[in-house]
């Protein structure tokens, strides 16, 4: 029975000629779709016990799980465990090792640089620069990054195996101690309205801090446990925290308990502790990955062999089969050498016919016949034969020095001389002993016989570097030839020298493999570091000033007590963030970037004097902005470097170094922008 106020939807007729409303029809359709989805889900799930428990199906499995799938799952689990064990991720770190690296982190860091900024309120009152002292000291520190860091990268790339990491860390620790000692003696010196000595100390102190991310963190990523990255960063921020406590003991405000000389001498005593810690780490080798190099190379060789076996479809072979095959090839090669020696003895003194017979036997023994080029076993090097060059022959002229590589046609008909233009004394010496065995640098089977079964990865790396080395050698020899003979050789040598320089430059500036996967992390790290250090250091003095004075110039009170309190509490937040990054690492980097940007915008508003911040809530808000920005910086930077090692374990050192270089470039450009704003009067009191 319909009520008078109710409305009826259009009538629909189903298969049974029953009337229903539109709402009832849609509800029925939804129920049918739900039943179909559940049925499809039940039929699509595999019939393993876990899937049956998820689908709540009482029916027995249609087929059991295969043993092959179980073996493959166990194999994948075993390979993953080997990778984790070889990389050091599965090994824990004791608290003693963690604290030892924490003490080490206080040395190669920003302790002296941050100490200079803690003393900025004193310097603003005593030095002739006034409020502009902070921005000028920031510029001096930024200038060290594009000068000292590229010099280190160039020396590291020119070294054959790179610089010794422990030596670099030790040099940074000693330099930090020396800078603290010099700052205690030379901070009052100024000339021409500039604090020259303080700026020079700030230049080298910032260089040491920049080399922490370029040299120290990549070394930790490569050779130490990933957790120790957070330990070193915690130690670096702990050193800054102790510096802040020392500044609090000095007394914020006008009444100072001791001078900056006492302050920097106390830092000098504190910075001697990392040297002792480094000596203990170098002797006991704590914190390193257990047998890292050997285990990792063994894992990589296993992966390379497995990939080649899967790609070629060949059956799995054990180590004994490979050794037997190599031993059989060696015996056949030795037999070929003995047969060749017998032919030489039988044809000795036979003239040209004997030489031709010997040349034919040599080509057959080296497997250079057209039909059997890759099927004939290659001989082992015959070291008992004399060197083919005659000692009485005159040396070639400098213009004839070149590197000659045999073409495929020369391998079948080897030239009797080592260079295309032989010396005149060699024209009539066609004795077979002067024949050179053909070079087989690009024959894989020959190289395997020559090096005795070297693994595929090492062979590939050697083959890839051979053209580069030969190009460098060719350029060097032509440079020598040009210097000796002049003329065309000189121009050729200069041209090759330029090519070598361009190749070296391209190798230094080319990003490593896997850079596309981590470049967003590099951008986030550079942005947060730019805000936390370059921007905050330059804008915080003006923000502290405007929390006391609004649109008025007051030369007596510059807000030094608020600035000093904000800097020292922010260092506590910085160390706290680094410690929590070791305990609770995260990957929410975009959210941290947005939070840091919001507080920086508020701080920039205070520095530009937009609004009246001279009331009671202005000073606490300014201190909170600086502290939150430093807390985010201390928490995200170690997490970013750890996450880079998880994304690309094979290239973690190169990628970490490139992330640090990106951070350096961005900080350099940003500091100049802030310096221009301060010096042009756009941000002023």
HELIX and SHEET records of a PDB file:
HELIX    1   1 UNK A   22  UNK A   44  1                                  23    
HELIX    2   2 UNK A   49  UNK A   55  1                                   7    
HELIX    3   3 UNK A   67  UNK A   87  1                                  21    
HELIX    4   4 UNK A   95  UNK A  105  1                                  11    
HELIX    5   5 UNK A  111  UNK A  118  1                                   8    
HELIX    6   6 UNK A  120  UNK A  126  1                                   7    
HELIX    7   7 UNK A  130  UNK A  132  5                                   3    
HELIX    8   8 UNK A  133  UNK A  158  1                                  26    
HELIX    9   9 UNK A  165  UNK A  186  1                                  22    
HELIX   10  10 UNK A  196  UNK A  211  1                                  16    
HELIX   11  11 UNK A  212  UNK A  216  3                                   5    
HELIX   12  12 UNK A  217  UNK A  223  1                                   7    
HELIX   13  13 UNK A  227  UNK A  250  1                                  24    
HELIX   14  14 UNK A  260  UNK A  270  1                                  11    
HELIX   15  15 UNK A  273  UNK A  284  1                                  12    
HELIX   16  16 UNK A  292  UNK A  312  1                                  21    
HELIX   17  17 UNK A  319  UNK A  346  1                                  28    
HELIX   18  18 UNK A  351  UNK A  365  1                                  15    
HELIX   19  19 UNK A  398  UNK A  400  5                                   3    
HELIX   20  20 UNK A  408  UNK A  412  1                                   5    
HELIX   21  21 UNK A  424  UNK A  426  5                                   3    
HELIX   22  22 UNK A  432  UNK A  434  5                                   3    
HELIX   23  23 UNK A  444  UNK A  451  1                                   8    
HELIX   24  24 UNK A  456  UNK A  485  1                                  30    
HELIX   25  25 UNK A  488  UNK A  509  1                                  22    
HELIX   26  26 UNK A  515  UNK A  529  1                                  15    
HELIX   27  27 UNK A  530  UNK A  535  3                                   6    
HELIX   28  28 UNK A  536  UNK A  546  1                                  11    
HELIX   29  29 UNK A  560  UNK A  583  1                                  24    
HELIX   30  30 UNK A  589  UNK A  607  1                                  19    
HELIX   31  31 UNK A  616  UNK A  647  1                                  32    
HELIX   32  32 UNK A  649  UNK A  651  5                                   3    
HELIX   33  33 UNK A  652  UNK A  679  1                                  28    
SHEET    1   A 2 UNK A  12  UNK A  13  0                                        
SHEET    2   A 2 UNK A  19  UNK A  20 -1                                        
END                                                                             
